[in-house]
Amino acid sequence: MVYIGYFNIVESKDIINSPYNPRLDSMADRVVRGSILDKDGNVLASTETAEDGSEYRSYPYGSLYAHVVGYSSQGKSGLESTENFELLTSNAFFLEKLSNEFRDEKNIGDNVVTTLDTSLQQASYNALGDNKGAVVILEPTTGKILTMLSKPDFDPNTVEQNWDALNSDPDSSLLNRAIQGQYAPGSTFKIVTALEYIREHADYDSYVYTCNGSITSDGATIPCAGGQVHGTVSLADSFAYSCNSSFCNIGLSLDISGYRDTAGDLLFNKALPGNDISPVKSSFSLDGNASSSERMMTAMGQGETQVSPYHMALITSAIANGGNLMRPYLVEQVTNYTGSIVREVSPDSYGSLMTSQEAAQLKSYMQNVTDYGTGSVFSGAGYSVAGKTGTAEYADGDSSKNHSWFVGFTDVDNPSLAICVIVEQSDGGTRAVDVAKEILDSYYYNQ
């Protein structure tokens, strides 16, 4: 009896929501699938009736929300999949449901109200343009996911007609790169390396290194970007200028066990929070047997480390929020079709990824990046930004083949947005930091 109670309260939704469960078909026979809405009530997905009386799913914004909202034909993806149970459940007034039963008519399913902000999603879509990549934007103080964008995209209205082409697409347009993409983090990983150095050295402010444009250890030579010579730099300057030589030097000195622990504290090799989505794990594989080359490459964000844009957005959000990560979520409310609230989600702390002092120090370093470092495109903007740029090579031995990263947060003293942008195969062209600036300019100047 205890197990039956547990099953019905805790596990029943997941079992019923399984695509292998035939009960879903019977639910769809008796309930008109509910709508998915953005935070302002704009309809992102709804059920319409064709002239022949058949039902079909409509996506008014087309490809704008293709990955995060998903599709509901040829299987299901995105919120159409994770919220399938809610959308096929009707919490209409019981007398209305009883009347529909007698008349053999369908009840109207519940609506899912998301945290998504269409103006930010559209700004991100426009800024990323024809580039492959992803954008994730969260509220650091609540964990609300305001934007989740992946490109290339597709039109969810025509998935059934274009299924064969989508399935064989060499660009993997069905893949939600924001949560399922795995990339070398490039210099954004210097956040993790800097944190470990701070933890190992109480006198980290005394760090000094002379950069000559490259560093060599055990026969392995790693240059700074473009062979730039940064001269004598502190830890703060090394971070601001994204000096590879300095961070490789740091990487050679770090305790590998502590480094792995710090990466673990920042959720590497762990299941990422996010009940409404299915993010992949990021990986940090450096161990005590690593060569000097592997240590240096890892410290500057290359090597074997893999991370998703979503994960980097979580780390950035935690720094913005004083070290505390708020549990990220996409669904704000579930309502019946008349708007009465059935279920509501409140902000909840996931836990501390670092101390408030560590977060404050990293925030200071990230401010330097935008004040005088590699993110100085934000200098003079009408809003404050702290961030970190990154360039990650994707072809061994060819530095011209690279992905471009930017992570950051706005309104630094009272953070309001945490953002992560990756531009695949930028190859020195479109920079993620410029994409981020276009998005944030649109948000702050067009409100």
C-alpha positions as CSV (number, residue, x, y, z in Angstrom):
1,M,0.0,0.0,0.0
2,V,2.9,2.4,0.8
3,Y,4.5,1.7,-2.6
4,I,1.1,2.2,-4.4
5,G,0.8,5.6,-2.7
6,Y,4.4,6.5,-3.5
7,F,3.9,5.4,-7.2
8,N,0.8,7.5,-7.6
9,I,2.2,10.6,-5.9
10,V,5.9,10.5,-7.1
11,E,6.4,8.3,-10.1
12,S,3.0,8.2,-11.9
13,K,3.6,11.3,-14.0
14,D,6.9,10.0,-15.4
15,I,5.4,6.6,-16.2
16,I,2.4,8.1,-17.9
17,N,4.6,10.5,-19.7
18,S,6.7,7.8,-21.2
19,P,6.4,7.6,-25.0
20,Y,6.1,3.8,-24.6
21,N,2.9,4.1,-22.5
22,P,-0.2,3.5,-24.6
23,R,-2.3,5.4,-22.0
24,L,-1.1,8.6,-23.7
25,D,-3.1,7.7,-26.8
26,S,-6.2,7.2,-24.7
27,M,-5.7,10.6,-23.0
28,A,-5.3,12.3,-26.4
29,D,-8.6,10.7,-27.4
30,R,-10.4,12.4,-24.5
31,V,-8.5,15.7,-24.1
32,V,-7.7,18.5,-26.5
33,R,-4.0,19.1,-26.0
34,G,-3.4,22.4,-24.0
35,S,-1.3,25.4,-25.1
36,I,2.2,26.4,-24.2
37,L,2.6,30.1,-23.4
38,D,5.5,32.5,-22.8
39,K,5.8,34.5,-19.6
40,D,3.5,37.3,-21.0
41,G,0.8,35.0,-22.3
42,N,1.9,34.8,-25.9
43,V,0.9,31.5,-27.4
44,L,3.9,29.4,-28.4
45,A,2.0,26.2,-29.2
46,S,-1.7,25.4,-29.5
47,T,-4.1,22.8,-30.9
48,E,-6.1,23.8,-33.9
49,T,-8.9,22.1,-35.9
50,A,-8.6,21.5,-39.6
51,E,-11.5,21.7,-42.0
52,D,-12.0,18.0,-41.9
53,G,-12.3,18.1,-38.1
54,S,-8.8,16.7,-37.4
55,E,-6.6,18.3,-34.8
56,Y,-3.1,19.6,-35.5
57,R,-0.5,21.4,-33.5
58,S,0.2,25.1,-34.4
59,Y,3.4,27.0,-33.6
60,P,2.8,30.7,-34.3
61,Y,6.5,31.7,-33.9
62,G,7.8,29.0,-36.3
63,S,11.5,28.3,-35.8
64,L,12.0,30.9,-33.1
65,Y,11.2,28.4,-30.3
66,A,11.9,25.2,-32.4
67,H,14.1,23.4,-29.8
68,V,12.9,24.6,-26.4
69,V,9.2,24.3,-27.2
70,G,9.8,21.4,-29.5
71,Y,7.4,19.5,-31.8
72,S,4.5,17.0,-31.3
73,S,4.6,14.9,-34.5
74,Q,7.0,12.1,-35.4
75,G,7.4,11.8,-31.6
76,K,7.8,14.7,-29.3
77,S,10.7,17.0,-28.2
78,G,11.3,19.9,-25.9
79,L,8.4,21.1,-23.6
80,E,6.0,19.2,-25.8
81,S,7.6,16.1,-24.5
82,T,8.5,17.0,-20.9
83,E,5.1,18.6,-20.2
84,N,3.1,16.1,-22.2
85,F,1.2,14.8,-19.1
86,E,0.2,18.4,-18.1
87,L,-0.9,19.3,-21.6
88,L,-3.1,16.1,-21.8
89,T,-4.6,16.6,-18.4
90,S,-7.8,18.7,-18.0
91,N,-8.5,20.6,-14.8
92,A,-11.6,22.2,-16.2
93,F,-14.6,22.7,-13.8
94,F,-15.8,19.2,-12.9
95,L,-19.4,19.8,-14.0
96,E,-18.1,20.9,-17.4
97,K,-16.1,17.7,-17.6
98,L,-19.0,15.6,-16.6
99,S,-21.2,17.3,-19.2
100,N,-18.5,16.6,-21.9
101,E,-18.5,13.0,-20.8
102,F,-22.2,12.6,-21.4
103,R,-22.0,14.4,-24.8
104,D,-18.9,12.4,-25.8
105,E,-16.9,15.6,-26.3
106,K,-13.3,16.2,-25.4
107,N,-12.2,18.2,-22.4
108,I,-9.8,21.1,-22.9
109,G,-6.3,20.3,-21.6
110,D,-4.2,22.5,-19.2
111,N,-1.9,25.2,-20.4
112,V,1.8,25.4,-19.6
113,V,3.0,28.9,-18.8
114,T,6.8,29.2,-19.3
115,T,9.4,31.7,-18.1
116,L,10.5,32.4,-21.7
117,D,10.7,36.0,-22.8
118,T,9.8,36.4,-26.5
119,S,11.5,39.8,-26.9
120,L,14.8,38.3,-25.6
121,Q,14.4,35.1,-27.6
122,Q,13.8,37.2,-30.8
123,A,16.8,39.5,-30.1
124,S,18.9,36.4,-29.6
125,Y,17.6,34.9,-32.8
126,N,18.4,38.0,-34.8
127,A,21.8,38.5,-33.3
128,L,23.0,34.9,-33.9
129,G,21.8,35.3,-37.5
130,D,22.9,32.5,-39.9
131,N,25.6,31.2,-37.5
132,K,25.4,27.9,-35.9
133,G,25.4,28.1,-32.1
134,A,23.3,28.7,-29.0
135,V,22.2,31.3,-26.6
136,V,21.0,30.8,-23.0
137,I,19.8,33.6,-20.7
138,L,18.7,33.2,-17.1
139,E,17.7,35.4,-14.1
140,P,20.5,34.7,-11.6
141,T,18.3,35.6,-8.6
142,T,15.4,33.3,-9.5
143,G,16.7,30.6,-11.9
144,K,14.1,31.5,-14.6
145,I,15.3,30.6,-18.1
146,L,14.3,33.5,-20.2
147,T,16.0,32.4,-23.5
148,M,17.0,29.1,-24.9
149,L,18.0,29.3,-28.6
150,S,19.8,26.8,-30.8
151,K,20.8,27.1,-34.5
152,P,20.5,25.8,-37.1
153,D,16.8,25.4,-36.5
154,F,13.7,24.1,-38.2
155,D,10.0,24.9,-38.5
156,P,8.0,22.7,-36.0
157,N,4.9,23.3,-38.2
158,T,6.3,21.2,-41.0
159,V,8.3,18.5,-39.1
160,E,6.1,15.7,-40.4
161,Q,6.5,16.7,-44.0
162,N,10.3,17.3,-43.7
163,W,11.1,14.5,-41.3
164,D,13.4,12.5,-43.6
165,A,15.4,15.6,-44.5
166,L,15.6,16.7,-40.8
167,N,16.8,13.3,-39.7
168,S,19.6,13.2,-42.3
169,D,20.6,16.8,-42.0
170,P,24.4,17.0,-41.7
171,D,24.1,20.1,-39.6
172,S,22.0,18.3,-37.0
173,S,19.3,21.0,-36.9
174,L,17.2,18.8,-34.6
175,L,19.9,19.0,-31.9
176,N,19.3,21.5,-29.1
177,R,22.9,22.8,-28.9
178,A,22.0,24.8,-25.8
179,I,21.6,21.8,-23.6
180,Q,23.0,18.9,-25.6
181,G,25.9,20.5,-27.4
182,Q,29.4,19.5,-26.1
183,Y,32.2,21.9,-26.7
184,A,35.7,22.7,-25.5
185,P,35.0,25.7,-23.3
186,G,38.0,27.7,-24.4
187,S,39.0,30.6,-22.2
188,T,35.7,30.7,-20.4
189,F,37.1,27.7,-18.5
190,K,39.7,30.1,-17.0
191,I,37.0,30.9,-14.5
192,V,37.4,27.4,-13.1
193,T,41.2,27.5,-13.3
194,A,41.3,30.9,-11.5
195,L,38.9,29.7,-8.8
196,E,41.2,26.7,-8.1
197,Y,44.3,28.9,-8.0
198,I,42.4,31.2,-5.5
199,R,41.6,28.2,-3.4
200,E,45.1,27.0,-3.3
201,H,46.8,30.3,-2.7
202,A,45.7,32.7,0.0
203,D,48.1,35.3,-1.5
204,Y,46.7,35.0,-5.0
205,D,46.8,38.8,-5.3
206,S,50.6,38.5,-5.3
207,Y,50.7,36.3,-8.4
208,V,52.9,37.7,-11.1
209,Y,54.0,36.3,-14.5
210,T,56.0,37.6,-17.4
211,C,54.4,36.7,-20.7
212,N,56.6,36.5,-23.7
213,G,53.9,35.4,-26.1
214,S,54.2,31.7,-25.5
215,I,55.1,29.0,-23.0
216,T,57.0,25.8,-23.3
217,S,57.1,22.8,-21.0
218,D,58.4,19.3,-21.7
219,G,58.7,20.1,-25.4
220,A,55.1,21.4,-25.7
221,T,54.7,25.0,-26.7
222,I,51.5,27.0,-26.4
223,P,51.2,30.5,-27.7
224,C,49.0,33.4,-26.6
225,A,46.3,34.3,-29.1
226,G,48.0,35.8,-32.2
227,G,51.4,35.4,-30.4
228,Q,50.6,38.5,-28.4
229,V,53.1,39.5,-25.7
230,H,51.3,40.6,-22.5
231,G,54.4,41.4,-20.5
232,T,54.3,41.3,-16.7
233,V,50.7,40.4,-15.6
234,S,48.9,39.8,-12.3
235,L,46.2,37.2,-11.9
236,A,43.6,39.9,-12.6
237,D,45.4,41.0,-15.8
238,S,46.0,37.4,-16.9
239,F,42.2,36.9,-16.7
240,A,41.3,40.2,-18.4
241,Y,43.7,39.7,-21.3
242,S,43.0,36.0,-21.4
243,C,46.7,35.3,-21.4
244,N,47.2,31.7,-22.3
245,S,50.8,31.6,-21.2
246,S,50.0,32.7,-17.7
247,F,47.1,30.3,-17.3
248,C,49.2,27.4,-18.7
249,N,51.8,28.4,-16.1
250,I,49.1,28.3,-13.4
251,G,47.8,24.9,-14.7
252,L,51.3,23.4,-14.3
253,S,51.3,24.4,-10.6
254,L,47.8,23.2,-9.6
255,D,47.0,20.2,-7.4
256,I,45.1,17.9,-9.8
257,S,43.0,16.4,-7.1
258,G,41.9,19.9,-5.9
259,Y,41.3,21.0,-9.5
260,R,39.0,18.0,-10.0
261,D,37.1,18.8,-6.8
262,T,36.7,22.4,-7.9
263,A,35.4,21.3,-11.3
264,G,33.0,19.0,-9.5
265,D,31.8,21.8,-7.3
266,L,31.0,23.6,-10.5
267,L,29.0,20.6,-11.6
268,F,31.4,18.9,-14.0
269,N,30.9,15.2,-14.3
270,K,27.5,15.6,-12.5
271,A,23.9,15.6,-13.6
272,L,22.9,19.2,-14.2
273,P,19.7,20.7,-12.6
274,G,16.8,21.3,-14.8
275,N,13.5,19.4,-14.3
276,D,11.9,20.7,-17.5
277,I,14.8,19.8,-19.8
278,S,17.4,17.0,-20.2
279,P,20.9,18.6,-20.2
280,V,23.9,16.4,-20.9
281,K,26.7,16.1,-18.4
282,S,29.8,18.1,-18.9
283,S,33.2,16.3,-18.5
284,F,36.5,17.1,-16.8
285,S,38.9,14.2,-17.2
286,L,42.3,15.6,-16.1
287,D,44.0,13.2,-13.6
288,G,47.3,12.8,-11.8
289,N,48.8,11.0,-14.8
290,A,48.4,14.0,-17.1
291,S,51.3,15.3,-19.0
292,S,52.5,18.9,-18.9
293,S,50.8,19.5,-22.3
294,E,47.5,18.1,-21.0
295,R,47.7,20.3,-17.8
296,M,48.4,23.4,-19.8
297,M,45.7,22.7,-22.4
298,T,43.1,22.0,-19.7
299,A,44.0,25.2,-17.8
300,M,43.2,27.3,-20.8
301,G,40.0,25.5,-21.7
302,Q,41.2,23.0,-24.4
303,G,42.3,19.4,-23.8
304,E,39.5,16.9,-23.1
305,T,37.1,19.1,-21.2
306,Q,33.6,19.3,-22.7
307,V,30.8,21.6,-21.6
308,S,27.4,22.7,-22.8
309,P,26.3,26.4,-23.2
310,Y,23.6,25.7,-20.6
311,H,26.2,24.6,-18.1
312,M,28.4,27.7,-18.6
313,A,25.3,29.8,-18.1
314,L,24.7,28.1,-14.8
315,I,28.2,28.8,-13.6
316,T,27.9,32.4,-14.6
317,S,24.6,32.7,-12.9
318,A,26.0,31.4,-9.7
319,I,28.9,33.9,-9.8
320,A,26.4,36.7,-10.4
321,N,24.3,35.5,-7.4
322,G,27.1,35.5,-4.8
323,G,28.0,31.9,-5.4
324,N,24.5,30.5,-4.9
325,L,22.9,28.7,-7.9
326,M,19.2,29.1,-8.1
327,R,17.5,26.0,-9.5
328,P,16.9,26.7,-13.2
329,Y,13.4,26.2,-14.5
330,L,11.3,26.8,-17.7
331,V,7.8,26.2,-16.4
332,E,6.3,29.0,-14.3
333,Q,2.7,27.8,-14.0
334,V,0.3,25.2,-15.1
335,T,-3.3,26.6,-15.5
336,N,-6.5,25.2,-16.8
337,Y,-7.8,26.6,-20.0
338,T,-9.7,29.5,-18.2
339,G,-6.5,30.6,-16.5
340,S,-7.0,29.2,-13.0
341,I,-3.7,28.1,-11.5
342,V,-3.3,24.4,-11.1
343,R,0.4,24.3,-10.2
344,E,2.9,27.1,-9.6
345,V,6.7,27.0,-9.4
346,S,8.6,29.2,-6.9
347,P,12.3,30.1,-7.1
348,D,14.4,27.6,-5.1
349,S,18.1,27.4,-4.3
350,Y,20.0,24.5,-5.8
351,G,23.0,25.2,-3.5
352,S,26.3,27.1,-3.3
353,L,28.9,26.3,-6.0
354,M,31.4,28.6,-4.3
355,T,31.7,31.0,-1.4
356,S,30.4,34.5,-1.6
357,Q,34.0,35.8,-1.3
358,E,35.1,33.6,-4.2
359,A,32.2,34.8,-6.3
360,A,33.0,38.4,-5.5
361,Q,36.6,37.9,-6.6
362,L,35.6,36.2,-9.9
363,K,33.1,39.0,-10.4
364,S,35.8,41.6,-10.1
365,Y,38.0,39.7,-12.6
366,M,35.1,39.5,-15.0
367,Q,34.5,43.2,-14.7
368,N,38.1,43.8,-15.7
369,V,37.4,41.8,-18.9
370,T,34.8,44.2,-20.0
371,D,36.5,47.3,-18.6
372,Y,39.9,46.9,-20.3
373,G,40.3,43.3,-21.5
374,T,39.0,41.1,-24.3
375,G,35.4,42.1,-23.7
376,S,36.0,45.8,-23.8
377,V,33.3,46.1,-26.5
378,F,31.0,46.6,-23.5
379,S,33.0,49.5,-22.2
380,G,30.8,52.6,-22.2
381,A,27.6,50.7,-22.6
382,G,24.6,52.2,-20.8
383,Y,24.4,49.1,-18.6
384,S,27.2,47.3,-16.7
385,V,28.5,43.9,-17.7
386,A,31.0,41.5,-16.2
387,G,32.1,38.6,-18.4
388,K,34.6,36.3,-20.0
389,T,35.4,35.7,-23.6
390,G,36.7,32.4,-25.1
391,T,38.0,30.9,-28.2
392,A,38.0,27.1,-28.5
393,E,39.9,25.3,-31.3
394,Y,37.9,22.5,-32.9
395,A,40.5,21.2,-35.4
396,D,43.8,19.9,-33.9
397,G,46.7,22.1,-34.8
398,D,44.7,24.7,-36.7
399,S,44.2,27.8,-34.5
400,S,42.2,29.5,-37.3
401,K,39.4,26.9,-36.8
402,N,37.6,27.9,-33.7
403,H,34.3,28.4,-31.8
404,S,33.7,31.7,-30.1
405,W,32.3,32.0,-26.5
406,F,31.0,34.7,-24.2
407,V,29.6,34.3,-20.7
408,G,28.6,37.2,-18.6
409,F,26.0,39.0,-16.5
410,T,24.5,42.5,-16.5
411,D,23.8,45.1,-13.9
412,V,26.8,43.9,-12.0
413,D,25.9,45.4,-8.6
414,N,22.4,43.9,-8.7
415,P,22.6,41.3,-11.5
416,S,19.5,40.8,-13.7
417,L,20.6,38.7,-16.6
418,A,23.2,35.9,-17.0
419,I,24.0,35.1,-20.6
420,C,26.0,32.5,-22.5
421,V,26.6,32.7,-26.2
422,I,28.5,30.2,-28.4
423,V,29.1,30.8,-32.1
424,E,30.3,27.6,-33.8
425,Q,33.0,27.7,-36.4
426,S,33.4,31.5,-36.1
427,D,36.9,31.0,-37.4
428,G,37.8,34.6,-36.5
429,G,34.6,36.0,-38.0
430,T,31.5,36.6,-35.9
431,R,32.4,36.9,-32.2
432,A,30.2,35.7,-29.4
433,V,30.9,38.9,-27.4
434,D,29.5,40.9,-30.3
435,V,26.4,38.7,-30.5
436,A,25.9,39.1,-26.8
437,K,26.2,42.9,-27.0
438,E,23.6,43.1,-29.8
439,I,21.2,41.0,-27.7
440,L,21.7,43.1,-24.5
441,D,21.6,46.4,-26.4
442,S,18.2,45.3,-27.8
443,Y,17.0,44.4,-24.3
444,Y,18.2,47.5,-22.5
445,Y,17.6,50.1,-25.2
446,N,14.2,48.9,-26.6
447,Q,12.3,48.1,-23.4
